[in-house]
Amino acid sequence: MLAGLVLATGCQAPAEPAGPTVARVTIDSPDAYEALWQTADNTLRRYWLAPDRQDRVAGVMVSRAETTAAWFEFWRPQPKPAYAWWESNLHAVRRQATIHIEPQQKPEYEISVQVDRFQYSLEERQVDRAAGTLRLYSDVAPTASGRLEKPSQTGRWLPLGRDGEMEHDILQDILQHYGSGEMVTSPPTSTQPAGTAG
């Protein structure tokens, strides 16, 4: 009964963000821009999303797509709310963050964060007898379409949408460590029915 109650807390997916997750900051010198840039870089690393591509001129920072923490990885930030936690523990899910720093009316800038989620998917394999389950994830078992292919050849990362909770947390963290700025986007609160995470 207790397990059922715990599972019930993860039965609704967070609503997809309606727009970008944005904050306004004041940057009045090149040193201030560099300080904000380094703050964004450090914040992504704290979330285990090491930057992969950085373009200071365009104001774009893109992280590597990293697999989300499982329940036993207590040293890494755990996904939230409960639906995201169950999702990342029942499936292979990874996240990738993109940060934009764009000038507005001087000395105002807008900083936006987008976190995209992806789920690993493999083509189903045929099981013709009980012993076939032992080779279910090998290239010896044919796929549902009858081909003999390695999992690395058929595996794909399917887009699941954005993670509004993480976007908001990362942006708030950046503002806190930068020391100024204000959120434009309200924190996500609503949910939408989506069935269980499994």
C-alpha positions in Angstrom: 0.0 0.0 0.0 2.9 2.3 0.9 4.6 1.5 -2.5 1.3 2.4 -4.2 1.1 5.8 -2.5 4.7 6.5 -3.4 4.1 5.5 -7.1 1.0 7.7 -7.2 3.1 10.8 -6.5 4.9 10.2 -9.8 1.8 9.6 -12.0 1.6 13.1 -13.5 4.2 14.6 -15.8 5.1 18.3 -15.3 3.5 20.6 -17.9 5.7 21.5 -20.8 7.0 25.1 -20.4 4.9 27.5 -22.4 7.9 29.7 -23.3 11.5 30.3 -22.6 12.9 30.3 -19.0 14.3 33.8 -18.8 15.9 36.2 -16.3 17.1 39.8 -16.7 20.6 40.8 -15.5 22.6 44.0 -15.6 26.0 43.8 -17.4 27.8 47.1 -17.4 31.4 46.0 -18.3 33.3 43.3 -20.1 34.4 42.0 -16.7 30.8 41.7 -15.6 30.0 39.7 -18.7 32.9 37.4 -18.1 31.8 37.0 -14.5 28.3 36.0 -15.6 29.7 33.6 -18.2 31.9 31.9 -15.6 29.0 31.7 -13.2 26.9 29.9 -15.9 29.8 27.6 -16.7 30.2 26.7 -13.0 26.5 26.2 -12.5 26.2 23.7 -15.3 29.1 21.7 -13.8 27.4 21.6 -10.4 24.4 20.0 -12.2 26.8 17.5 -13.9 26.2 19.1 -17.3 29.7 20.0 -18.4 29.8 22.6 -21.2 30.5 21.2 -24.6 30.3 24.2 -26.9 30.9 27.8 -25.9 30.6 30.9 -28.1 31.1 34.1 -26.1 30.4 36.4 -29.1 27.0 34.8 -29.8 26.3 34.3 -26.1 25.6 30.6 -26.4 26.7 27.8 -24.1 25.6 24.2 -24.8 26.3 21.3 -22.4 27.1 17.7 -23.2 24.1 15.4 -23.1 24.5 13.6 -19.8 22.6 10.7 -18.4 20.4 11.7 -15.5 21.3 10.6 -12.0 19.8 7.3 -10.7 18.5 7.0 -7.1 21.8 5.6 -5.7 23.9 8.5 -7.1 23.4 10.7 -4.0 26.4 12.8 -5.0 24.6 14.1 -8.1 21.5 16.4 -8.2 18.4 14.2 -8.3 15.7 15.1 -10.9 12.4 16.5 -9.7 9.4 16.4 -9.3 8.6 12.8 -8.5 7.6 12.0 -12.0 11.0 13.0 -13.3 12.7 11.0 -10.6 10.8 7.8 -11.5 11.3 8.4 -15.2 15.1 8.6 -14.8 15.2 5.4 -12.6 13.0 3.3 -14.9 14.5 4.4 -18.2 17.9 5.7 -19.5 17.2 9.4 -19.7 19.7 12.1 -20.4 19.5 15.9 -20.4 21.2 18.7 -22.3 21.2 22.3 -21.3 21.5 25.4 -23.6 22.1 28.9 -22.2 21.7 32.1 -24.2 22.9 35.5 -23.0 21.4 38.2 -25.2 21.8 42.0 -25.0 18.6 44.1 -24.7 18.6 47.8 -23.9 22.0 48.6 -22.4 23.1 47.7 -19.8 20.3 45.1 -19.6 20.8 41.5 -20.8 18.4 38.5 -20.9 19.7 35.1 -19.9 17.6 32.0 -20.8 18.1 28.3 -20.0 16.6 25.4 -21.9 17.0 21.8 -20.7 16.0 19.1 -23.2 15.3 15.5 -22.1 16.0 12.4 -24.2 15.1 8.7 -23.6 17.2 5.8 -24.9 15.2 3.4 -27.1 16.2 0.1 -28.6 14.3 -1.9 -31.3 12.5 -4.9 -29.8 14.1 -8.3 -30.4 12.5 -11.6 -31.2 12.4 -14.3 -28.5 11.6 -17.7 -30.0 12.2 -19.9 -27.0 13.0 -19.6 -23.3 16.8 -19.6 -23.8 16.4 -16.7 -26.2 15.9 -14.4 -23.2 19.6 -14.8 -22.4 20.6 -13.3 -25.7 17.8 -10.6 -25.7 20.2 -7.7 -25.6 22.9 -9.1 -27.8 23.3 -9.0 -31.6 22.6 -12.7 -31.8 18.9 -12.2 -31.3 17.2 -10.8 -34.4 15.3 -7.5 -34.2 11.5 -7.4 -34.6 12.1 -6.6 -38.3 14.3 -9.7 -38.6 17.7 -8.0 -38.9 20.8 -9.1 -37.0 22.1 -5.8 -35.7 24.1 -4.7 -32.7 22.3 -2.6 -30.0 24.7 0.2 -30.8 23.3 0.3 -34.4 19.6 0.4 -33.4 19.8 2.5 -30.3 18.3 6.0 -30.6 17.8 8.9 -28.2 14.2 10.0 -28.5 13.2 13.6 -27.5 10.9 13.8 -24.5 10.5 17.6 -24.3 11.9 20.2 -21.9 12.6 20.0 -18.1 11.1 23.2 -16.8 12.0 22.4 -13.2 15.7 22.1 -13.9 15.6 25.1 -16.2 14.2 27.3 -13.4 16.6 25.8 -10.8 19.7 26.4 -13.0 18.7 29.9 -13.7 18.0 30.7 -10.1 21.4 29.2 -9.2 23.1 31.4 -11.8 21.5 34.6 -10.4 22.3 33.7 -6.8 26.0 33.1 -7.5 26.2 36.1 -10.0 24.8 38.3 -7.2 22.1 40.2 -9.2 19.3 39.9 -11.6 15.6 38.9 -11.5 13.5 36.1 -12.8 11.1 36.8 -15.6 9.6 33.4 -15.8 7.5 32.0 -12.9 8.4 28.7 -11.4 6.6 25.7 -12.9 3.6 24.6 -10.9 0.9 22.9 -13.1 0.9 19.3 -14.1 -0.8 17.4 -16.9 -2.0 13.8 -16.9 0.5 11.4 -18.4 0.1 8.0 -16.9 2.8 6.4 -14.9 6.5 7.0 -15.5 6.9 3.3 -16.4 
